[in-house]
């Protein structure tokens, strides 16, 4: 019986050693993996909504922002208005037929390239937050604060942040 316990203790030590080697091996592989290649796309942009575009055949999600949803409404002076559609329209007008350049190296769960885009030498992501048609999603907090204080775009009235609006829509019957 004593031999059995000795062998079990010996096997546990080997199992632990093997486990540690596997974990360190995986960490080494991850550490030395090359960083994802930066994709640069350029061309005419088709606006899907306030924070999504199609450029050069690829769907782009503007990184660091969350724009009003197409079906989202806001209130101003006691009246409702279609601020989500208006945000997409403002982006469409701003871009016009100019060339848009987008750079990114990650994809979201919907296989959209997460990117920062420019047009007319203006960063579109920042422009949307600055004009009050999008809120910061981590990267443009100071820009959002300025837009809110100035009452630009949706900040001229009341609205739910897009994330909150989407959650409420999911909860509807």
Backbone as a ProteinNet text record, in pm:
[ID]
protein_1_A
[PRIMARY]
XXXXXXXXXXXXXXXXXXXXXXXXXXXXXXXXXXXXXXXXXXXXXXXXXXXXXXXXXXXXXXXXXXXXXXXXXXXXXXXXXXXXXXXXXXXXXXXXXXXXXXXXXXXXXXXXXXXXXXXXXXXXXXXXXXXXXXXXXXXXXXXXXXXXXXXXXXXXXXXXXXXXXXXXXXXXX
[TERTIARY]
82.3	0	87	194.2	285.1	345.9	377.8	433.1	332.6	206.1	102	96.2	100.5	98.1	223	335.7	459.5	450.2	396.7	382.7	282.4	171.7	72.6	131.8	208.6	273.4	374.2	446.9	544.4	473.1	357.9	281.9	224.7	181.3	130.5	239.8	357.7	469.1	498.9	496	518.1	404.7	280.8	166.7	178.5	216.7	233.4	345.2	454.6	565.7	522.4	451.2	402.9	306.7	217.2	122.9	198.3	297.9	376.4	448.9	504.7	573.9	478.2	357.9	258.7	219.5	192.7	153.7	266.3	388.7	501.1	523	501.8	514.5	411.5	286.4	182.2	210.9	258.1	292.8	405.9	503.3	614.6	564.9	472.9	418.3	345.3	260.6	186.7	281.6	383.1	478.7	550.4	584.4	662.5	578.3	446	361.5	376	378.2	387.8	258.8	272.6	155	72.8	-60.2	-142.3	-102.8	-105.3	-67.8	-167.9	-115.7	-201.3	-263.1	-392.8	-462.8	-485.5	-456.1	-484	-573.6	-691.9	-789.3	-815.6	-837	-860.6	-959.8	-1047.9	-1144.2	-1267.8	-1369.4	-1497.3	-1564.6	-1623.9	-1689.6	-1840.4	-1900.3	-2045.8	-2082.2	-2162.9	-2201.2	-2312.1	-2290.6	-2393.1	-2475.6	-2406.8	-2471	-2368	-2392	-2304.3	-2164.6	-2138.3	-2001.9	-1956.6	-2022.4	-1985.4	-1984.7	-1880.5	-1862.1	-1823	-1833.9	-1772.4	-1673.2	-1547.6	-1440	-1366.3	-1350.8	-1278.4	-1331.9	-1464	-1528.6	-1525.5	-1464.6	-1456.3	-1538.1	-1611	-1688.1	-1595.8	-1610.5	-1526.7	-1615	-1567.3	-1631.4	-1535.4	-1580	-1493	-1453.4	-1324.5	-1267.4	-1279.7	-1315.5	-1313.5	-1436.5	-1539	-1661	-1783.4	-1895.7	-2023.5	-2124.8	-2172.5	-2263.9	-2408.2	-2493.4	-2636.5	-2683.8	-2774.1	-2825.8	-2926.5	-2935.1	-3022.9	-3166.3	-3218.3	-3358.1	-3373.5	-3263.1	-3266.4	-3324.9	-3404.3	-3457	-3403.9	-3401.5	-3358.4	-3470.1	-3458.7	-3558.7	-3487.2	-3557.6	-3503.7	-3623.2	-3621.2	-3733.4	-3866.5	-3865	-3987.4	-4036.6	-3960.6	-4002.8	-3901.2	-3951.5	-3865.5	-3814.6	-3691	-3636.6	-3548	-3533.2	-3459.5	-3310.1	-3250.7	-3109.8	-3016.3	-3052.3	-2967.3	-2955.5	-3068.1	-3066.8	-2995.7	-3016.1	-2952.8	-2800.5	-2751.9	-2607.2	-2546.9	-2612.9	-2562.7	-2565.2	-2669.7	-2680.4	-2569.7	-2540.5	-2433.4	-2298.5	-2275.7	-2150.8	-2145.8	-2254.9	-2262.3	-2230.9	-2290.1	-2266.4	-2121.7	-2068.5	-1930.6	-1832	-1855.8	-1763.1	-1782.4	-1906	-1932.3	-1869.8	-1797.5	-1731.8	-1580.6	-1534.7	-1390.9	-1335.3	-1206.2	-1137.9	-1124.3	-1157.8	-1145.9	-1033.8	-948.9	-841.6	-861.8	-862.2	-883.8	-765.4	-724.6	-615.6	-659.6	-635.4	-668.2	-596.6	-596.4	-531.9	-608.2	-733.5	-816.2	-954.9	-1025.8	-1162.5	-1253.9	-1379.7	-1476	-1548.4	-1645.9	-1716.3	-1799.5	-1823.4	-1900.4	-1808.2	-1679	-1576.1	-1560	-1586	-1562.1	-1423.8	-1349.9	-1220.2	-1241.7	-1178.1	-1182.1	-1074.4	-1113.5	-1017.3	-1039.6	-934.2	-939.5	-934.7	-1030.1	-1040.6	-1024.1	-972.6	-956.6	-1015.4	-1059.7	-1107	-1080.1	-1033.2	-1003.3	-908	-814.6	-714.9	-778.1	-900.1	-970	-1000.1	-970.2	-1000.7	-1152.3	-1214.4	-1360.3	-1409.4	-1339.9	-1380.7	-1393.8	-1289.7	-1287.1	-1393.1	-1408.6	-1504.2	-1646	-1684	-1818.7	-1844.1	-1745.5	-1761.3	-1764.3	-1676.9	-1670	-1799.3	-1865.9	-1990.3	-2112.5	-2092.4	-2202.4	-2286	-2233.5	-2306.8	-2260.6	-2163.3	-2115.1	-2062.6	-2056.2	-1996.9	-1865.5	-1781.4	-1653.2	-1675.7	-1602.3	-1605.1	-1463.5	-1405.2	-1273.7	-1164.2	-1176.4	-1062.6	-1079.3	-1200.4	-1224.9	-1303	-1270.2	-1343.9	-1340.3	-1224	-1211.8	-1288.6	-1287.2	-1360.4	-1510.3	-1555.3	-1696.9	-1737.7	-1652.4	-1683	-1703.1	-1618.8	-1630.8	-1760.7	-1794.6	-1918.2	-2040.2	-2036.7	-2149	-2164.8	-2053.2	-2058.1	-2108.1	-2069.6	-2110.5	-2251.1	-2309.8	-2444.5	-2453.5	-2347.3	-2347.5	-2416.9	-2479.7	-2541.7	-2647.6	-2640.8	-2738.9	-2732.3	-2618.1	-2603.8	-2688.8	-2752.2	-2841.1	-2973.3	-2993.6	-3115.1	-3082.6	-3174.6	-3155.2	-3156	-3073.1	-3067.2	-3004.3	-3030.4	-2963.4	-2833.8	-2731.5	-2608.8	-2645.5	-2582.6	-2619.4	-2617	-2521	-2514.2	-2638.1	-2680	-2800.4	-2923.3	-2931.2	-3043.9	-3054.8	-2940.9	-2943	-2989.5	-2941.9	-2985.1	-3135.3	-3187.8	-3333.3	-3411.6	-3359.8	-3428.6	-3432.3	-3325.1	-3320.9	-3423.9	-3450.4	-3543.3	-3689.9	-3714.5	-3853.7	-3911.6	-4042.4	-4103.6	-4109.6
-118.4	0	125.2	120.5	233.5	263	161.2	178.7	248.2	214.1	275.9	427.7	467.5	609.9	681.5	617	675.4	698	600.7	614.6	724.6	734.1	838.1	976.6	991.1	1118.4	1152.9	1054.8	1072.7	1112.5	1049.1	1081.7	1223.9	1266	1402.5	1504.1	1478.3	1569.2	1575.4	1461.8	1460.3	1532.3	1511	1579.6	1731.3	1774	1916.1	1973.7	1903.2	1946.6	1955.6	1855.9	1856.1	1972.3	1995.8	2107.4	2239.9	2260	2384.3	2401.4	2295	2302.7	2341.8	2286.3	2320.1	2466.9	2514.2	2654.2	2747.1	2719.5	2804.7	2797.8	2682.9	2669.4	2754.5	2751.4	2833.7	2982.9	3021.6	3161.8	3205.4	3118.1	3150.2	3168.2	3082.8	3094.4	3227.6	3262.6	3387.7	3507.2	3500.6	3610	3638.9	3533.8	3551.5	3557.5	3551.3	3566.1	3707.5	3721.3	3857.2	3934.1	4064.7	4149	4144.1	4148	4142.9	4253.2	4219.2	4313.6	4428.4	4548.3	4665.3	4664.5	4677.6	4689.2	4837	4876.6	5013.1	5003.2	5062	5061.8	5204.8	5223.9	5357.6	5353.2	5452.1	5460.5	5536.2	5531.7	5594.8	5512.5	5578.8	5509.5	5510.1	5395.1	5386.5	5381.4	5474.8	5484.2	5383.7	5298	5203.3	5266.9	5319.5	5394.2	5491.3	5547.5	5651.7	5609.7	5480.2	5436.5	5315.8	5290.1	5178	5221.9	5179.3	5214.3	5090.7	5100.1	5001.9	5078.4	5038.1	5099.3	4988.5	5003.2	4905.4	4763.5	4753.4	4623.4	4562.9	4630.7	4576.4	4661.5	4592	4663.9	4710.9	4837.2	4902.7	4944.8	4921.8	4974.9	5077	5201.8	5308	5282.7	5276.8	5238.5	5350.5	5314.8	5408.8	5495.8	5470.1	5550.6	5459.8	5514.9	5444.7	5549.3	5537.5	5637	5599.9	5697.7	5677.1	5572.2	5485.1	5379.6	5437.9	5376.8	5429.5	5451.5	5359.3	5369.6	5447.3	5499.2	5569.7	5709.4	5748.8	5885.2	5958.8	6089.6	6176.4	6276.5	6354.3	6458.8	6592.9	6694.5	6830.1	6924.4	7013.6	7108.1	7035.1	6919.6	6843.2	6764.7	6761.6	6688.7	6580.9	6470	6360.5	6386.4	6343	6352.9	6232.5	6197.4	6076.8	6106.4	6115.9	6154.4	6049.1	5920.7	5816	5826.9	5847.2	5865.9	5995.7	6097.3	6225.8	6214.2	6137.5	6118.5	6051.4	5947.3	5878.6	5973.4	6053.9	6149.7	6254.2	6304	6403.4	6343.2	6217.8	6152.2	6138.5	6098	6082	6215.1	6323	6455.3	6497.9	6475	6513	6442.3	6313.8	6237.8	6269.8	6290.8	6318.6	6212.8	6257.4	6163	6163.5	6214.8	6219.5	6080.3	6068	5942.4	5928.7	5811.7	5780.1	5677.6	5697.8	5603.1	5550.6	5418.6	5355.3	5264.3	5267.8	5182.1	5107.2	4976.8	4896	4762.6	4690.3	4558.9	4454.8	4487.2	4392.1	4388.9	4281	4265.1	4243.2	4287.6	4265.7	4132.8	4103.8	3975.2	3959.5	4069.1	4062.3	4064.9	4045	4041	4175.2	4284.4	4418.1	4463.6	4528.9	4584.2	4701.8	4698.4	4809.8	4907.5	5028.4	5117.9	5263.1	5339.2	5484.2	5529.9	5613.7	5656.7	5807.5	5849.6	5992.2	6025.4	6148.4	6203.4	6353.2	6408.1	6552.1	6590.7	6501.8	6522.5	6540.1	6489.4	6496.6	6354.9	6325.6	6193	6183.4	6091	6076.8	6038	5945.7	5899.6	6019.1	6100.6	6218.6	6320.2	6338.7	6435.4	6402.2	6273.7	6232.7	6263	6236.6	6264.6	6415.8	6488.6	6633.8	6702	6648.1	6707.7	6659.2	6566.1	6518.4	6409	6340.1	6231.9	6094.9	6092.3	5966.8	5998.6	5895.8	5911	5835.2	5872.5	5805	5663.4	5572.1	5433.6	5398.6	5489.6	5466.4	5559	5617.3	5690	5841.6	5891	6032.1	6101.4	6069.2	6123.9	6275.5	6335.4	6481.3	6548.6	6488	6542.3	6536.5	6424.9	6411.8	6517.8	6540	6641.5	6779.2	6813.5	6943.6	6952	6844.5	6843.8	6856	6786.5	6792.7	6933.8	6994	7129.7	7231.4	7210.8	7303.7	7274.1	7159.7	7124.4	7091.8	7028.6	6995.5	6862.6	6851.8	6727.6	6679.5	6551.9	6493.9	6557.9	6618.5	6684.1	6811.4	6851.2	6967.8	6934.2	6807.9	6764.4	6647.7	6551.7	6434.1	6309.6	6211.6	6084.5	5979.6	5855.4	5744.7	5715.6	5682.4	5637.1	5515.7	5501	5390.6	5253	5227.8	5098.4	5076.1	5178	5169.7	5150.5	5225.3	5214.3	5072	5012.6	4874.8	4775.7	4792.4	4702.1	4712.4	4833	4849.9	4786	4795.2	4735	4582.9	4525.7	4379.5	4336	4422.1	4388.1	4401.8	4467.4	4483.9	4351.3	4332.2	4203.9	4189.8
0	0	0	74.6	81.2	-55.6	-131.6	-266.6	-358	-340.9	-423.2	-398	-270.2	-237.6	-288.9	-279.8	-331.5	-481.3	-554.9	-700.3	-734.4	-658.9	-685.2	-662.1	-554	-524.6	-634	-682.6	-790	-919.1	-947.2	-1068.3	-1061.3	-943	-929.1	-957.7	-911.1	-936.6	-1085.8	-1153.5	-1298.1	-1371.9	-1326.6	-1387.6	-1372	-1253.1	-1227.8	-1314	-1324.3	-1407.8	-1554.5	-1602.7	-1740.6	-1763.7	-1670.2	-1680.1	-1690.1	-1603.7	-1605.4	-1738.4	-1790.5	-1919.5	-2031.9	-2029.9	-2132.5	-2122.2	-2000.5	-1981.4	-2026.1	-1984.6	-2025.8	-2176.7	-2235.3	-2380.8	-2453	-2406.3	-2467.6	-2450.9	-2333.1	-2311.2	-2403.6	-2424.6	-2514.4	-2657.7	-2700.5	-2835.8	-2850.5	-2753.3	-2759.1	-2756.4	-2675	-2660.5	-2792.7	-2865.7	-2987.7	-3114.8	-3102.1	-3220.5	-3275.6	-3404.1	-3459.4	-3433.5	-3418.4	-3400.9	-3528.9	-3517.3	-3639	-3736.6	-3862.4	-3966.3	-3973.8	-3987.3	-4002.2	-4140.4	-4146.7	-4274.4	-4300.7	-4421.9	-4464.7	-4587.2	-4574.7	-4683.4	-4724.6	-4851.9	-4900.4	-5015.6	-5019.4	-5127.7	-5085.1	-5169.5	-5137.7	-5027.5	-4930.5	-4819.6	-4838.6	-4812	-4806.2	-4658.2	-4612.9	-4472.1	-4444.5	-4344.8	-4300.8	-4189.8	-4091	-3982.9	-3928.2	-3811.6	-3758.4	-3721.8	-3710.2	-3677.9	-3759.3	-3870.8	-3958	-4103.7	-4173.9	-4314.3	-4393.3	-4523.4	-4611.2	-4696.8	-4690.5	-4768.1	-4840.7	-4968.9	-5050.5	-5027.8	-5015.7	-5002.5	-4862.8	-4765.8	-4629.8	-4533.8	-4443.4	-4343.2	-4231.8	-4195.6	-4095	-3979.1	-3858	-3736	-3680.3	-3668.9	-3621.9	-3476.2	-3452.7	-3324	-3221.8	-3098.9	-2987.3	-2973.2	-3056.8	-3048.1	-3053.3	-3013.8	-3024.7	-3068.2	-3191.3	-3245.9	-3216.8	-3228.1	-3211.6	-3311.3	-3267.8	-3354.6	-3453.4	-3571.3	-3676.7	-3629.6	-3551.3	-3507.1	-3376.4	-3324.5	-3196.6	-3213	-3114.8	-3113.3	-2991.1	-3001.7	-2892.7	-2868.1	-2761.6	-2737.8	-2726	-2777.6	-2771.8	-2767.8	-2673.3	-2657.4	-2645.4	-2576.1	-2553.8	-2674	-2781.4	-2902.1	-2936	-2991.4	-3033.9	-3174.6	-3200.1	-3335.7	-3362.6	-3486.9	-3527.1	-3532.3	-3414.7	-3404.6	-3464	-3457.1	-3513.8	-3664.8	-3731.4	-3877.2	-3912.6	-3830.1	-3855.9	-3844	-3744.5	-3727.1	-3850.2	-3900.8	-4021.4	-4141.2	-4151.8	-4263	-4255.2	-4134.2	-4117.2	-4158.5	-4122.6	-4162.6	-4315	-4375.4	-4521.2	-4591.4	-4541.1	-4600.2	-4578.9	-4460.1	-4429.9	-4523.2	-4547	-4631.2	-4779.2	-4819.4	-4960	-5048.3	-5148.6	-5239.8	-5221	-5106.3	-5081.8	-5054.2	-5067.2	-5036.9	-4885.5	-4836.6	-4693.7	-4678.7	-4579.4	-4550.2	-4408.8	-4394.7	-4264.2	-4231.6	-4104.9	-4057.9	-3933	-3932.1	-3815.8	-3822.3	-3711.3	-3710.1	-3628.7	-3592	-3517.3	-3578.3	-3548.2	-3596.4	-3477.6	-3490.4	-3383.3	-3404.5	-3318.6	-3323.5	-3449.6	-3522.3	-3647.2	-3768.8	-3745.8	-3850.3	-3921.6	-3849.3	-3903.4	-3858.4	-3946.9	-3910.9	-3816.8	-3700.7	-3605.9	-3649.2	-3686	-3749.5	-3713.3	-3732.5	-3727.2	-3872.2	-3910	-4049.9	-4060.7	-4173.8	-4201.4	-4338	-4350.1	-4476.4	-4471.3	-4580.1	-4584.8	-4472.6	-4439.3	-4333.1	-4194.9	-4177.6	-4049	-4003.5	-3877.9	-3823.3	-3801.4	-3870.9	-3868.2	-3729	-3663.4	-3530.3	-3435.4	-3430.6	-3343	-3386.3	-3516.7	-3570.2	-3524.1	-3528.9	-3487.8	-3340.7	-3255.5	-3112.2	-3090.2	-3158.6	-3143.9	-3186.4	-3287.4	-3336.7	-3259	-3166	-3082.3	-3145.4	-3248.6	-3314.9	-3269.9	-3180.1	-3121.7	-2982.3	-2898.6	-2765.7	-2764.4	-2672.3	-2658.6	-2607.9	-2665.1	-2619.2	-2575.9	-2494.6	-2438.1	-2485	-2602.9	-2657.5	-2667.8	-2657.5	-2685.9	-2574.7	-2451.3	-2337	-2329	-2348.6	-2340.5	-2454	-2572.6	-2686.8	-2658.6	-2599.5	-2564.4	-2462	-2363.2	-2261.1	-2324.8	-2419.8	-2488.2	-2567.7	-2638.8	-2718.7	-2628.1	-2513.8	-2420.1	-2363.6	-2320.4	-2264.1	-2366.6	-2492.7	-2599	-2651.7	-2613	-2656.5	-2805	-2859	-3001.2	-3027.6	-3143.6	-3187.7	-3090.2	-3055.2	-2962.7	-2824.7	-2791.9	-2662.3	-2653.4	-2763.1	-2759	-2691	-2660.4	-2591.6	-2500.3	-2495	-2409.7	-2495.7	-2456.1	-2527.7	-2437.6	-2471.1	-2403.4	-2478	-2403.2	-2470.1	-2555.1	-2671.3	-2761.3	-2695.1	-2608.9	-2540.4	-2454.8	-2382.5	-2298.7	-2386.9	-2496.8	-2588.7	-2643.4	-2684.3	-2737.5	-2631.3	-2509	-2400.7	-2377.4	-2381.3	-2362.6	-2476.8	-2597.4	-2711.8	-2699.2	-2645.4	-2623.6	-2520.3	-2423.8	-2316.4	-2357.6	-2471.7	-2516.4	-2562.2	-2540.7	-2583.1	-2734.2
[MASK]
+++++++++++++++++++++++++++++++++++++++++++++++++++++++++++++++++++++++++++++++++++++++++++++++++++++++++++++++++++++++++++++++++++++++++++++++++++++++++++++++++++++++++++++

